[in-house]
C-alpha cells in the first residue's frame, strides 16, 4: 500500500524516502499522486504548535488523496531566544524565493539574533512532531522526537537543509550538514519521531 508523506520540501523528501524505503514502505509525495499545491496549503502551518500543524497537514492530504498519510512539522528552538524560531522556523525571516534563498535569509536572521552570544546562550534543539492518518476522518497518531545541539557562528558542511550547517549536534560532534543521511537519521529529531511512528504505519510490503 502506498504511504503519502505530506511534504513538498525536497530536503525532507530525501530523508523520509531513505528511512521509510529501508523499512519496506512504498513512499509517495503530493506531486507523485497528482496533487498540485493549492492556496489553502499555506494556512496549514499557521497553528501555534508543531502538533497542530502536523495534524492539519495529515488530515488535509488524507482527505485529498484517499491514502494513508504521514505529515510532520518541525523546527529549531534556541533556548536563549525563548524557543524561537520554533513553529515559525520555515518563515522566520519572512523571505520568499527558492528554498535556498529562504534558508539563507533564516540563517542570517539566526546569526543576527545571536551575534556576539557566548556558547552557553547558543544551546538549541531541533523538534519534530509526526501525525499519521490511516484514512480521511481517522484520529491521528502522533509521535515526537528531539535532539540537542549548539548554534555555531559559522556554517560547516554542504549537506542537509534549513539550519543544518549551523546546528552542531551534541551527539555527533559535527553539524547536521556535515553528517551523512544515515548518521543524521540515527540521532535527528525527525529520525527519532519516525522510529516511534513506524509501529503505527500500515504493514510494509513483504
C-alpha positions in Angstrom: 0.0 0.0 0.0 1.2 3.5 -0.8 2.0 5.8 2.0 1.7 9.5 1.2 4.2 11.7 3.0 2.7 15.2 3.0 5.7 17.4 2.3 6.9 19.4 -0.7 10.3 20.0 0.9 12.9 18.3 -1.2 15.2 18.0 1.8 12.5 16.3 3.9 11.5 14.1 1.0 15.1 12.7 0.7 15.1 11.9 4.4 11.7 10.3 4.5 12.3 8.3 1.4 15.5 6.8 2.7 14.1 5.9 6.1 10.7 4.6 5.0 12.0 2.7 2.0 14.5 1.0 4.3 11.5 -0.1 6.4 9.8 -1.5 3.3 7.2 1.2 2.7 6.2 2.5 -0.8 6.5 6.2 -0.3 4.9 8.8 -2.5 4.7 12.6 -2.2 1.9 15.0 -3.2 3.2 15.7 -6.7 3.6 11.9 -7.3 -0.1 11.4 -6.9 -1.3 14.4 -8.9 -1.9 16.8 -6.0 -0.7 20.2 -7.1 -0.1 22.9 -4.5 -3.3 24.6 -3.5 -3.9 28.0 -2.0 -5.2 26.6 1.3 -2.0 24.7 2.0 -0.3 28.0 3.1 -2.7 28.2 6.1 -2.0 24.6 7.3 1.2 25.7 9.1 -0.2 28.7 10.9 -1.0 26.8 14.1 0.6 27.6 17.4 2.2 24.2 18.0 4.1 21.7 15.9 1.4 19.1 16.7 -1.4 21.3 15.5 0.3 21.9 12.2 1.3 18.2 11.7 -2.3 17.1 12.4 -3.8 19.7 10.0 -1.4 18.7 7.2 -2.1 14.9 7.7 -5.9 15.4 7.7 -5.8 17.7 4.7 -3.8 15.5 2.5 -5.5 12.3 3.6 -8.8 13.8 2.5 -7.4 15.0 -0.8 -5.6 11.8 -1.7 -7.6 8.9 -0.1 -4.3 7.5 1.0 -2.8 6.8 4.4 -0.9 10.0 5.1 2.1 10.9 7.3 2.9 14.6 7.9 5.4 16.4 10.0 6.0 19.8 11.5 9.4 20.6 12.8 11.8 23.4 13.6 14.6 24.8 15.6 14.3 26.1 19.2 17.0 28.3 20.6 16.8 28.4 24.4 18.1 32.0 24.9 15.6 33.2 22.3 12.7 31.9 24.2 12.3 28.9 21.9 12.4 30.9 18.7 12.1 30.4 15.8 10.0 27.3 16.8 6.9 26.8 14.7 7.9 29.8 12.6 11.3 28.2 11.6 10.4 28.0 7.9 9.1 31.5 7.7 11.1 33.3 10.4 12.8 35.9 8.2 9.7 36.5 6.1 11.6 35.8 3.0 10.4 34.4 -0.3 12.2 32.8 -3.2 13.8 29.5 -3.7 14.3 27.1 -0.8 18.0 28.0 -0.7 17.2 31.7 -0.6 14.7 31.2 2.2 17.2 29.1 4.2 19.9 31.8 3.7 17.5 34.5 5.0 16.5 32.5 8.0 20.1 31.6 8.9 21.1 35.3 8.5 18.3 36.2 11.0 19.5 33.5 13.4 23.1 34.9 13.3 21.8 38.4 13.7 19.9 37.5 16.9 22.9 35.6 18.3 25.6 38.0 17.3 28.3 38.0 19.9 26.5 35.5 22.1 28.7 33.2 24.2 28.4 29.4 23.8 26.0 29.0 26.8 23.5 31.2 25.0 23.7 29.2 21.8 22.1 26.0 23.2 19.3 24.8 20.9 17.3 21.8 19.9 15.5 20.5 16.9 12.0 19.2 17.4 9.7 17.2 15.1 6.1 16.1 15.6 4.7 13.5 13.2 1.0 12.8 12.6 -0.3 9.8 10.8 -3.9 9.4 9.5 -4.8 5.9 8.3 -7.8 7.3 6.3 -9.8 10.5 6.0 -11.6 11.2 9.2 -9.5 8.9 11.3 -8.0 10.1 14.6 -4.3 10.9 14.0 -1.5 9.0 15.7 1.1 11.5 16.9 4.8 11.0 17.8 7.6 13.4 18.7 11.4 13.5 18.6 14.1 16.0 19.6 17.8 16.4 19.6 20.2 18.8 21.3 22.9 20.9 20.0 24.6 24.3 19.7 24.3 27.1 17.1 27.7 27.9 15.5 28.7 31.3 14.4 30.0 30.0 11.1 28.4 27.3 8.8 30.1 23.9 8.4 29.2 21.3 5.8 27.5 21.2 2.5 24.7 18.7 3.2 21.3 18.9 4.9 19.0 21.9 4.6 17.5 24.6 6.7 19.5 25.5 9.8 21.7 22.3 9.5 25.0 24.0 8.6 24.9 25.9 11.9 23.5 23.2 14.2 26.3 21.3 15.9 24.8 18.0 17.1 25.8 17.2 20.7 25.8 13.5 19.9 27.6 13.6 16.6 30.1 16.3 17.4 29.6 17.8 13.9 26.8 19.7 12.2 23.9 18.0 10.5 25.2 19.5 7.2 28.5 17.5 7.8 26.7 14.3 8.7 25.7 11.6 6.3 22.0 10.9 5.8 22.3 7.7 7.9 24.1 9.5 10.7 21.6 12.3 10.8 18.7 9.9 10.8 20.1 8.0 13.7 20.1 11.0 16.1 17.9 13.6 14.5 14.5 14.9 15.7 12.9 13.5 12.6 14.6 10.2 12.8 13.5 9.7 16.4 9.9 10.7 15.7 9.8 8.4 12.8 11.3 5.5 14.8 8.4 5.9 17.3 5.9 6.1 14.4 6.9 3.0 12.4 4.9 0.5 14.5 1.7 2.5 13.8 2.2 2.6 10.0 0.5 0.1 7.6 2.3 -3.2 7.3 5.1 -2.9 4.8 5.4 -5.0 1.7 6.9 -8.5 2.3 
